[in-house]
Amino acid sequence: MENYNQSYEQNQPTERGSFNNLQIDQSGKYNLAEAAKWAKFMGIIGMIMVVLMILGGLAFMTIGSQMLNSAQIPGLPVEGAAFGIIYIIIAALYFYPTWTLLKFGTQTRLGIKNENQAQFNEGLSSLKNCFKFVGILTVIVIAFYVLAMVALAVGAGMGALN
């Protein structure tokens, strides 16, 4: 582990902002430009999906709420509007990684096309933020799953005692 940390520290950006021996050649530029193109496409599709999810959530809060409430489904623990609110919350969580992916695609392609280091770095920073957000969200979801399994096990154990 010490060798890894030592190697990592030696390769930290210098004052000029580049690594000691790392350069982006034509193949790297091409691959990054292709990745940025697909990221922009996925970002646009993601934004469209966010808008549709919000509209669907609002529709469910009004029309779906009336339908579920009039159906009077036994055992339904929440009102119909709660499903719409949950859908809007999911759309809100989906917005940030989609926006950063779109920003990565746009800024990185412009940076490569114009050979503008600041735009290129902004694009890569957006990609870092996207992965950071998705990683943190993944850890939170896994923690909820673990808590749910523990609660299920405790509930099953208590049910078996009765």
C-alpha positions in Angstrom: 0.0 0.0 0.0 2.9 2.3 0.7 4.2 2.0 -2.8 0.8 2.9 -4.3 0.6 6.0 -2.1 4.1 7.0 -2.9 3.5 6.5 -6.6 0.2 8.4 -6.4 1.9 11.4 -4.6 4.6 11.5 -7.2 2.1 11.8 -10.0 0.0 14.5 -8.5 -0.5 17.5 -10.7 2.3 20.0 -10.8 1.9 23.7 -10.8 1.4 23.7 -14.6 -1.6 21.3 -14.2 -0.1 18.2 -15.9 1.1 14.8 -14.6 4.8 14.0 -15.0 4.5 11.7 -17.9 0.9 11.6 -18.9 -0.2 13.1 -22.2 -3.4 12.7 -24.2 -2.4 11.4 -27.7 -4.7 11.3 -30.8 -6.1 7.9 -29.8 -7.0 9.3 -26.3 -8.5 12.4 -27.8 -10.6 10.3 -30.2 -11.8 8.0 -27.4 -12.6 10.9 -25.1 -14.5 12.7 -27.9 -16.5 9.6 -28.6 -17.3 9.0 -24.9 -18.3 12.7 -24.6 -20.5 12.4 -27.7 -22.3 9.4 -26.1 -22.5 11.1 -22.7 -24.1 14.1 -24.3 -26.7 11.9 -26.0 -27.4 10.0 -22.7 -27.6 13.4 -20.9 -30.2 14.7 -23.3 -32.2 11.5 -23.1 -31.9 11.6 -19.3 -33.2 15.2 -19.2 -36.2 14.2 -21.3 -36.8 11.3 -18.9 -36.6 13.6 -15.9 -39.2 15.9 -17.4 -41.4 12.9 -18.2 -41.0 11.6 -14.7 -42.0 14.9 -13.1 -45.0 15.2 -15.4 -45.9 11.6 -14.6 -45.6 12.3 -10.9 -47.8 15.4 -11.1 -50.4 13.5 -13.1 -50.3 10.7 -10.6 -50.7 13.1 -7.8 -53.9 14.4 -9.3 -55.6 11.8 -11.5 -53.9 8.7 -10.0 -54.7 9.9 -6.5 -58.4 10.2 -7.3 -58.4 6.8 -9.0 -56.6 5.0 -6.1 -58.7 6.7 -3.4 -61.9 5.8 -5.2 -60.8 2.2 -5.7 -60.3 1.8 -2.0 -57.7 -1.0 -2.2 -57.5 -2.8 1.1 -54.0 -2.8 2.7 -52.7 0.2 0.7 -50.7 2.0 3.3 -50.4 5.4 1.6 -52.7 7.9 -0.2 -52.5 8.0 -4.0 -50.7 11.3 -4.1 -47.7 9.7 -2.2 -46.8 7.7 -5.3 -46.6 10.9 -7.4 -44.4 12.5 -4.7 -42.1 9.5 -4.7 -41.9 9.6 -8.5 -40.9 13.3 -8.3 -38.3 12.6 -5.7 -36.8 9.9 -7.9 -36.8 12.4 -10.8 -35.0 14.9 -8.6 -32.3 12.3 -7.7 -31.9 11.4 -11.4 -31.5 15.0 -12.4 -28.0 15.7 -11.0 -26.1 12.8 -12.5 -27.9 13.4 -15.8 -27.0 17.1 -15.7 -23.3 16.3 -14.9 -23.2 13.7 -17.7 -24.6 16.2 -20.2 -22.1 18.8 -18.9 -19.2 16.4 -19.3 -20.3 15.6 -22.9 -20.6 19.2 -23.9 -17.6 20.7 -22.2 -15.2 17.8 -23.0 -16.1 17.9 -26.7 -15.8 21.6 -26.9 -12.4 21.4 -25.1 -11.1 18.9 -27.5 -12.5 20.6 -30.6 -11.2 24.1 -29.5 -8.1 22.7 -27.8 -9.2 24.6 -24.7 -7.7 23.1 -21.6 -10.1 24.9 -19.2 -13.2 23.5 -21.0 -11.7 20.1 -21.2 -10.9 20.1 -17.4 -14.4 21.4 -16.6 -15.8 18.4 -18.6 -13.7 15.9 -16.7 -14.6 17.5 -13.4 -18.3 17.1 -14.3 -17.6 13.4 -15.0 -15.9 13.1 -11.6 -18.9 14.7 -9.9 -21.3 12.4 -11.7 -19.4 9.3 -10.6 -19.0 10.7 -7.1 -22.8 11.3 -6.7 -23.7 7.9 -8.1 -21.2 6.2 -5.8 -22.5 8.0 -2.7 -26.1 7.3 -3.7 -25.2 3.6 -4.3 -23.8 3.3 -0.8 -26.9 4.9 0.7 -29.2 2.5 -1.2 -27.1 -0.5 -0.1 -27.4 0.8 3.5 -31.2 1.0 3.2 -31.2 -2.6 1.8 -29.2 -3.8 4.7 -31.5 -2.0 7.2 -34.5 -3.4 5.5 -33.1 -6.9 5.7 -32.3 -6.5 9.4 -35.8 -5.1 10.0 -37.3 -8.0 8.1 -35.3 -10.5 10.1 -36.3 -8.9 13.4 -39.9 -8.8 12.3 -39.9 -12.4 11.2 -38.2 -13.4 14.5 -40.8 -11.5 16.5 -43.6 -13.0 14.5 -42.2 -16.5 15.1 -42.3 -15.8 18.9 -46.0 -15.0 18.8 
